[in-house]
Every structure is written in structure tokens, then in C-alpha cells.
């Protein structure tokens, strides 16, 4: 990387270096905060069990958070991080969570980074904060589409059940009429 007199570039390089060296601690803290929306027993299982087949939600959550973190640190645009975002958002869309609970995990990265930096830091985090905010907007769009699909599936299931019930009732009524005639 070429030397530069641009202080914002220097800050970005320093911040990126810090975020790369403290990756494990920040992602662990972010994961712990993210899992707090679940009951304590479930969150404990999701933290401890590493097998993706015995703990698919915990596995996807951890993997997605790691990939999102790496993408944010690398400065990738939110649109390029749809796959890891989709993994965690789809899971949370089918769970009984309010949208703020389901998507709030993204904003929890901000205190995770600040806690690791410690008080009195002079690093400008506005670029990281903006990137997290843009990612949250993408997540909201994904979440909305997932919930719409779920509601459409439920509507179709209710229609199918009503149709089946009506057909049974009509068949039963038809048999009753045949018995009365004979």
C-alpha cells in the first residue's frame, strides 16, 4: 500500500488492521449479543454445540456473522453480502420474533467493536457504522420478502384446507340426499 498524507485513509487502514487482528474477540462478542434474543438454554446450546447437524441454527448464525464481519472489514458493498445475510435472516423470519429482534443483531456489531476498542479511542467509526446501516436495510428487505412468502404459504394452506373441507361436506351431503331418496 502506498504512503498517503490523507488522514481519513490512514484512519481507515488503522481501523481495518484493528478489526482484522481483533476478529475473533469481536465476532465472539457479537455472536453472544445476537443469541440473547433466544431463551437462555437455547442460546447456551447454540454457543456450545459446534456440529452443524446437531445445531443448524447456531451453525448458520455463527457462519453468517463471520462472513458478514469479514465483508464489512473488507469494505464490500452490502449487495455483495446477500448470501450470508440471507442465511441468518431466513431463520429469523420463520421464528416468532419481532422484526426489531430478528434484525437487531446487525446493530449489535457496533457496541461489539466499541467495547473491543475501549474508551477513549480516536478511531473514526462512521464509515463502519454507515456500512452496518446499509447492511441492515438490505436485511430488512430480505426479512420482508421472507415474511411475505410465509404469509402466502399460510394463505394457500388455509385455502386448500377450506376447499378440502368443503368438498368433504358436499360429498357427505350428497350421500345423505342419496339415502333419503332411496
N, C-alpha and C positions, 0 to 999 in steps of 0.2 A: 504494500500500500504506500502510495506517495505521501511525502510530508505535505502538510497543508497548514495555512495560517487561519483557516476557518474554524472558529471556536465551536460552532454547532456540530461540525464534522468530528472534531476531537471528542466532544461530549458523546456523540453517537457511538464512536469507536470504543470509548471507555465503558459506556453503558453495555454495549454488546459484549465486550470482553467480560465484564462483571456477570452478566446474565448467563454467559456460557460456562464460566467457572463455578457458579453457584446453582447450576441447573438442578442437580439432584435435590438440594435443600428446598429450593423454591417450588419445584414440582411436587415434592412430598407435602409441603405446607398447603399448596393449592389443592391437592387431592384430599387431604384431611378436611379442609374447609368445604370442599364440594360435597363430600359424603355426609355432611352434617344434616342434610335435608331428610336423610333416612333414619329410621329408628336405630337406637344405639347398637343393638345386637346385629342388625343387618349391616350397618356401617363397619362394625368391627370385623365381620366376616369378609366384607369387600376389601378391607385393608389387608387382612392376613392371608387369605387364600389366593395364591398366585395362579393356580391352574385355571385355564380359560374355560374348560368344560365344567368344572365344579363351581365356577364363579364368573359366568359370562358377563354380567353387568359390571362387576368390579374390573374385569379384564378390559372391556371396551372403554370404560371410564378412564382407567389409567393410561391405556394406549392412546386414546384420543387426546387427553390432556398433554401427554408428552409430545405428540405430533403438533398440536396447536402451539405449544410453547416454542418448539423448535422453529415453526413457521413464523411466529411473531418475532423471535430473536433474529431470524434471518432477514426480516423485513419483507416477507412475501405478502402480496395483497390478499385480502380476505377471500376473494373469489377463488384463489388457489388452495384454500384450506377447507373447501366444502366437504371432502371425504371424511376427515377426522371429526369435523363438526357434525356432519350428518349422523355418524355413529352414536354419539352421545345424545344428540337431540332426539333422534328416533326413539331411543329407550325412554327418555324422559317424557316424550309426548304421550306414550301409552300408559304411563304411570299416573297415579292420582295426585298430580302436583299442579299447583297454580303456575301460570306462565312465569311469574317472577321467581318462583322456586326452581322451576325447570331450567331457566336461562341465567339465573343469577350467578351460576358458577363462573361465568366469564369475568364478571366484575370482581370476583374474589381473587383473581390474579394480581390485581393492583395492590391490595394490602399484603399479599404474599411477597411481592417484590420489595415493597417499602419496609416490611419487617426485616427482611434479609439485609437491606441496605443499612438499616439502623437510623436513628435520629441524627439530624444534623447533616444529612447528605446534601451535596451540592449538585448532584446529577439532575439534569432536566429530564423528567419522565413524561413530558407532554406528548411526544411522538408515540411512545409506547401506549399511553392512555388512549390516544386517538385510534391507534390500531386495534386495541381491545374493543373500543366503542363500535368501530366499523364491523368487527367480527360479530359483535352482539346483534347488530342489525341484520346481518346475514343469518344468524341463528334464529332470530325472530321470524324471518321469512320462512325458513325451513320448518320451524315449530308450527307455524300457522298452516302450512301445507300438510304436514303430518296430521294435525288435529282435524283438518277438513277431510282428509282421506278416512280417518277413523269414524267421523260422523257419517260420512257417505256409506261406509260399510255397515254401520249400525242401522241406518235408514233402510238400506237394501235388505238387511236381515229381517227387520220388522215387517217390511212389505211382504217378504217371502213367507214369513210366519202367518201373517194375516191372510194371505192368499191360500196357503195350505189349510188353515183353519176353516176358511170359508168353503173351500172345496169339500172338506170332510163334512161340514154341516149340510151342504147341499146334497151330498151323497146320502147322508143319514136321512134327510128329509125326503129324498126320492124313494128310499126303501120303505119309509113309513107310509108314503102315499100308495106304493105298490101293495102293501099289506092291507091297507084299508079297502082298496079296490077289489081284492080277492076274497 
